[in-house]
Amino acid sequence: MRFNKRITLFIGIILLICLAGCGGGQAVLNTASDSNAANDGGISPDQFTESTKETDQKDPPYKKDTKIAVVVFSATGTTKAVADKIAVLTGADIIEIIPARPYSAEDLNYNDPDSRTSKEQNDPDARPEIAKEILLNGYTTVFLGYPIWWGQAPRILSTFVENHDFTGITVIPFCTSGSVDIGQSDDALAEQAGSGTWRSGKRFSGNVAESDLQKWINDMGETGPEKTLCLLIDNTEVSVEWEDNESVSALIDLAEEKPIRIDMSMYGGFEQVGSAGISLPRNDEQTTAEAGDIMLYSGNRIVLFYGSNSWAYTRLGKITDKNADEMAELLGNGNVTITISYKGE
Ligand SMILES: Cc1cc2nc3c(=O)[nH]c(=O)nc-3n(C[C@H](O)[C@H](O)[C@H](O)COP(=O)(O)O)c2cc1C
């Protein structure tokens, strides 16, 4: 009996310890969240979730699931031309900020202190009306373009940013100007917007090269349509499964600069061959090439097969949407010109 009492007492103590432990755990949990709240100035769980999202967006990963808009105001077309290029490179929609009252040449006269733009830019509270509502629903990235007027963004940009909620959107400002840099205009717009993840903006000249824009877009972490090597035989585009090797990488580097055009010549009744104009890395192996195969011969010649031949080649790829008869039709009836380009699908 005494033994049983001892056991009961022992179990009781264990249970108490457990309960205290669990209760203690709960208390610790509460204390931790209370202290978070205290540290963050009483942030609520919802707010915490929101702010976590914002943090994630500061370092966007390689974005495939982005929906991009290029929103642009352009009084005389210079910024619009840059915006159009960005839209093509990123596969974005383009949305123009159209003023309810268009800017006339007199309005744009910066030599006249009484012109409309002079007055607007001198008045920090001026908010020119926008003609048409702009919807940003569903966009994850907005490239925001404008000209510099008196060192600042035109006031209609303030109208735009103050009337939109950029929560969940990465905003990437860009501008054109006569000469000055983007200055503080991007920061000023970010402050007026009060929401969204704003990147530092960049000034471009009206005739900026696409390659410079592409580099900037890449630096911003935005991606356009996925790029691939494309092969055109005269005017026929063919599907190619390219090899993953050094030779094809070198071909991509070349084609990225500009499309590679090669005049080919029929040879041996089974292939067309043409000079790549440059030596590519090679890793030749004795191979029996078949119709549709694309080979590198001697490191500097591209060979397309419509028949078969055995030689030491480096395989570049295979045309996948044509059978042997179709290849013979395409290549066996006279010399062709091929174009290899690197572009978005
Ligand atoms: C009212 C007005 C003010 C301007 N102020 C400046 C300026 O302060 N600094 C500058 O470099 N360019 C200035 N410019 C030149 C424009 O920024 C430049 O021409 C711009 O590329 C025009 O873009 P858009 O054709 O898209 O309107 C000004 C132009 C106008 C009309």
The ligand as a MOL file (V3000), in Angstrom:
LIG
                    3D

  0  0  0     0  0            999 V3000
M  V30 BEGIN CTAB
M  V30 COUNTS 31 33 0 0 0
M  V30 BEGIN ATOM
M  V30 1 C 9.6560 71.6160 -69.5120 0
M  V30 2 C 10.9110 70.8640 -69.7470 0
M  V30 3 C 11.9290 70.8970 -68.8010 0
M  V30 4 C 13.1030 70.1710 -69.0200 0
M  V30 5 N 14.0570 70.1870 -68.0460 0
M  V30 6 C 15.2030 69.4910 -68.2340 0
M  V30 7 C 16.2130 69.4860 -67.2390 0
M  V30 8 O 16.0830 70.0780 -66.1710 0
M  V30 9 N 17.3560 68.8240 -67.4920 0
M  V30 10 C 17.5550 68.1300 -68.6740 0
M  V30 11 O 18.6110 67.5470 -68.8420 0
M  V30 12 N 16.5820 68.0860 -69.6020 0
M  V30 13 C 15.4190 68.7420 -69.4200 0
M  V30 14 N 14.4470 68.7240 -70.3800 0
M  V30 15 C 14.6570 67.8960 -71.5800 0
M  V30 16 C 13.8680 66.5750 -71.4920 0
M  V30 17 O 14.0980 65.9100 -70.2830 0
M  V30 18 C 14.2420 65.6340 -72.6280 0
M  V30 19 O 14.0950 66.2590 -73.8490 0
M  V30 20 C 13.4370 64.3510 -72.5700 0
M  V30 21 O 14.1490 63.3270 -73.2450 0
M  V30 22 C 12.0670 64.4870 -73.2170 0
M  V30 23 O 11.3860 63.2760 -73.0780 0
M  V30 24 P 9.9770 62.9800 -73.7650 0
M  V30 25 O 10.1790 63.1500 -75.2610 0
M  V30 26 O 9.6530 61.5920 -73.4110 0
M  V30 27 O 8.9940 63.9670 -73.2490 0
M  V30 28 C 13.2730 69.4290 -70.2020 0
M  V30 29 C 12.2620 69.4160 -71.1590 0
M  V30 30 C 11.0950 70.1370 -70.9320 0
M  V30 31 C 9.9980 70.0890 -71.9620 0
M  V30 END ATOM
M  V30 BEGIN BOND
M  V30 1 1 1 2
M  V30 2 1 2 3
M  V30 3 2 2 30
M  V30 4 2 3 4
M  V30 5 1 4 5
M  V30 6 1 4 28
M  V30 7 2 5 6
M  V30 8 1 6 7
M  V30 9 1 6 13
M  V30 10 2 7 8
M  V30 11 1 7 9
M  V30 12 1 9 10
M  V30 13 2 10 11
M  V30 14 1 10 12
M  V30 15 2 12 13
M  V30 16 1 13 14
M  V30 17 1 14 15
M  V30 18 1 14 28
M  V30 19 1 15 16
M  V30 20 1 16 17
M  V30 21 1 16 18
M  V30 22 1 18 19
M  V30 23 1 18 20
M  V30 24 1 20 21
M  V30 25 1 20 22
M  V30 26 1 22 23
M  V30 27 1 23 24
M  V30 28 2 24 25
M  V30 29 1 24 26
M  V30 30 1 24 27
M  V30 31 2 28 29
M  V30 32 1 29 30
M  V30 33 1 30 31
M  V30 END BOND
M  V30 END CTAB
M  END
